[in-house]
Amino acid sequence: MTTPGGAQAERTGLAWRRTALASAACTVLLLHSAAQRHWGLSLVPVLLAAATSALLAAIGARRERAMRAPEPGPASPVLPAIASLAVTATAVSVVILH
């Protein structure tokens, strides 16, 4: 087991940040595409993608903090499930509405 605040917590935090940044980049691309389509229903995937980016960043920060605790507990399976659901909902909205 690593010490609190060790490399494992750092790698986990960086991985979640990288994922949130990639999601934010996709959000910007969707925003650009929605603007070219004169908004309308194309804005729904943009809003879902922005919410997903924020959710990924929040989950990552929470997980990194939890791993740096003196006695890190087991990871909650609910948070990654919520993130997966948000990503799936965003992807479905892009396919249907974009």
KOLBA-914757 format. One record per residue: residue number from 1; x, y, z of N, C-alpha, C in turn; residue in one letter. Coordinates in pm, whole numbers. Atoms other than C-alpha are relative to their C-alpha. Layout:
BEGIN
[NUM [X Y Z] [X Y Z] [X Y Z] "A"] ...
//
This chain:
BEGIN
[1 [84 -118 0] [0 0 0] [88 124 0] "M"] [2 [-78 -122 6] [129 345 -82] [-34 90 117] "T"] [3 [24 -95 -108] [159 623 168] [-104 102 -43] "T"] [4 [98 -103 37] [-115 887 184] [69 114 -76] "P"] [5 [-56 -109 79] [-53 1154 -76] [109 -48 -92] "G"] [6 [-106 57 82] [170 919 -275] [-28 10 -148] "G"] [7 [6 -5 146] [217 860 -643] [-131 -55 -55] "A"] [8 [124 57 49] [-97 650 -679] [-113 104 -2] "Q"] [9 [102 -106 -3] [-321 938 -572] [27 104 -108] "A"] [10 [-37 -97 104] [-130 1169 -805] [-38 -51 -139] "E"] [11 [34 58 131] [-171 935 -1104] [-151 -5 -21] "R"] [12 [146 5 10] [-540 890 -1031] [-57 138 -29] "T"] [13 [47 -136 22] [-597 1264 -1008] [32 50 -140] "G"] [14 [-38 -43 135] [-408 1327 -1331] [-84 -69 -106] "L"] [15 [83 72 98] [-604 1058 -1515] [-141 59 -7] "A"] [16 [135 -60 0] [-938 1208 -1407] [4 139 -63] "W"] [17 [-11 -133 60] [-818 1559 -1502] [15 -10 -151] "R"] [18 [-19 19 144] [-703 1436 -1843] [-133 -36 -66] "R"] [19 [130 39 55] [-1043 1276 -1901] [-95 119 -3] "T"] [20 [86 -119 -5] [-1226 1594 -1793] [42 101 -107] "A"] [21 [-48 -92 103] [-1005 1803 -2025] [-40 -48 -140] "L"] [22 [41 55 130] [-1076 1571 -2320] [-149 23 -21] "A"] [23 [144 -24 8] [-1446 1600 -2244] [-29 148 -27] "S"] [24 [17 -144 23] [-1416 1979 -2232] [34 37 -145] "A"] [25 [-36 -25 140] [-1242 1977 -2571] [-112 -45 -94] "A"] [26 [114 47 80] [-1529 1771 -2715] [-118 96 13] "C"] [27 [107 -97 -22] [-1771 2021 -2562] [19 123 -90] "T"] [28 [-30 -117 84] [-1598 2307 -2745] [-29 -33 -147] "V"] [29 [28 39 139] [-1618 2115 -3074] [-150 -8 -26] "L"] [30 [146 5 14] [-1988 2048 -3018] [-60 140 -2] "L"] [31 [47 -138 -3] [-2041 2416 -2936] [22 67 -135] "L"] [32 [-31 -57 132] [-1873 2518 -3261] [-98 -55 -105] "H"] [33 [91 61 96] [-2084 2272 -3458] [-144 49 20] "S"] [34 [135 -51 -28] [-2404 2387 -3285] [-16 142 -51] "A"] [35 [7 -137 50] [-2323 2747 -3374] [-14 3 -151] "A"] [36 [11 7 146] [-2280 2652 -3738] [-138 -48 -44] "Q"] [37 [134 51 33] [-2618 2476 -3730] [-109 95 50] "R"] [38 [93 -101 -49] [-2782 2790 -3586] [-75 -46 124] "H"] [39 [45 40 -134] [-2830 2639 -3240] [-116 -96 -4] "W"] [40 [114 92 -3] [-3175 2486 -3195] [27 -120 91] "G"] [41 [-18 122 -79] [-3173 2127 -3070] [146 -44 9] "L"] [42 [-142 33 -7] [-2799 2106 -3137] [63 48 130] "S"] [43 [-52 -51 -127] [-2754 2290 -2809] [-13 -103 113] "L"] [44 [20 101 -105] [-2879 1991 -2603] [127 -83 22] "V"] [45 [-124 74 -24] [-2564 1779 -2661] [111 86 60] "P"] [46 [-101 -91 -56] [-2350 2083 -2581] [-19 13 150] "V"] [47 [28 -15 -143] [-2520 2130 -2246] [30 -129 76] "L"] [48 [-31 128 -64] [-2496 1760 -2164] [151 -23 7] "L"] [49 [-146 18 0] [-2128 1754 -2262] [67 91 103] "A"] [50 [-57 -92 -100] [-2053 2059 -2046] [-26 -52 141] "A"] [51 [30 57 -131] [-2229 1899 -1750] [85 -123 27] "A"] [52 [-84 119 -15] [-2038 1576 -1809] [143 39 32] "T"] [53 [-136 -47 -29] [-1707 1764 -1813] [13 45 145] "S"] [54 [-3 -47 -138] [-1787 1932 -1484] [-12 -117 98] "A"] [55 [17 117 -84] [-1901 1602 -1335] [129 -82 8] "L"] [56 [-126 75 1] [-1580 1426 -1440] [107 70 83] "L"] [57 [-98 -75 -80] [-1368 1703 -1288] [-31 -12 150] "A"] [58 [39 9 -142] [-1565 1691 -961] [27 -140 57] "A"] [59 [-24 136 -46] [-1547 1312 -934] [150 -25 16] "I"] [60 [-145 17 -9] [-1174 1319 -1004] [60 68 121] "G"] [61 [-51 -73 -117] [-1107 1581 -738] [-39 -73 128] "A"] [62 [45 72 -120] [-1313 1387 -486] [78 -129 20] "R"] [63 [-73 127 -10] [-1138 1059 -565] [145 24 42] "R"] [64 [-139 -29 -38] [-791 1214 -540] [8 39 147] "E"] [65 [3 -36 -142] [-880 1372 -204] [-18 -122 89] "R"] [66 [25 121 -79] [-1011 1041 -79] [124 -89 7] "A"] [67 [-120 83 0] [-693 863 -182] [113 59 83] "M"] [68 [-103 -65 -80] [-478 1118 0] [-31 -1 149] "R"] [69 [40 6 -141] [-667 1063 327] [91 -98 74] "A"] [70 [-85 90 -77] [-473 897 609] [-43 -147 -8] "P"] [71 [55 136 13] [-699 590 587] [-96 -4 -118] "E"] [72 [91 0 115] [-835 573 231] [-91 -123 3] "P"] [73 [98 108 3] [-1150 368 214] [-15 -54 -140] "G"] [74 [24 55 135] [-1275 162 -78] [-69 103 -88] "P"] [75 [61 -93 95] [-1375 350 -388] [-149 -29 -14] "A"] [76 [144 15 19] [-1745 412 -431] [-27 -40 -145] "S"] [77 [31 39 138] [-1875 225 -737] [-108 88 -63] "P"] [78 [109 -83 50] [-2158 477 -769] [51 115 -87] "V"] [79 [-49 -116 75] [-1950 773 -890] [45 -35 -141] "L"] [80 [-33 36 139] [-1790 599 -1191] [-123 -43 -80] "P"] [81 [124 39 70] [-2133 456 -1276] [-76 124 -46] "A"] [82 [67 -125 37] [-2282 807 -1274] [74 67 -116] "I"] [83 [-79 -59 108] [-1995 932 -1492] [-24 -76 -131] "A"] [84 [25 81 120] [-2049 643 -1737] [-138 31 -57] "S"] [85 [135 -33 44] [-2420 721 -1752] [-4 138 -67] "L"] [86 [-4 -134 58] [-2349 1089 -1820] [67 -2 -138] "A"] [87 [-69 9 129] [-2103 1005 -2100] [-90 -69 -103] "V"] [88 [90 71 91] [-2351 760 -2252] [-117 89 -43] "T"] [89 [111 -89 33] [-2638 1010 -2235] [46 109 -98] "A"] [90 [-53 -101 90] [-2420 1272 -2403] [21 -58 -139] "T"] [91 [-25 64 130] [-2315 1031 -2679] [-130 -28 -74] "A"] [92 [130 29 63] [-2675 927 -2745] [-63 130 -51] "V"] [93 [58 -127 43] [-2784 1291 -2761] [71 54 -125] "S"] [94 [-75 -45 119] [-2509 1365 -3015] [-49 -78 -122] "V"] [95 [44 83 113] [-2619 1074 -3236] [-142 38 -42] "V"] [96 [141 -26 34] [-2988 1163 -3216] [-24 145 -43] "I"] [97 [35 -141 22] [-2989 1544 -3210] [100 80 -82] "L"] [98 [-102 -82 66] [-2674 1651 -3387] [10 -37 -144] "H"] 
//
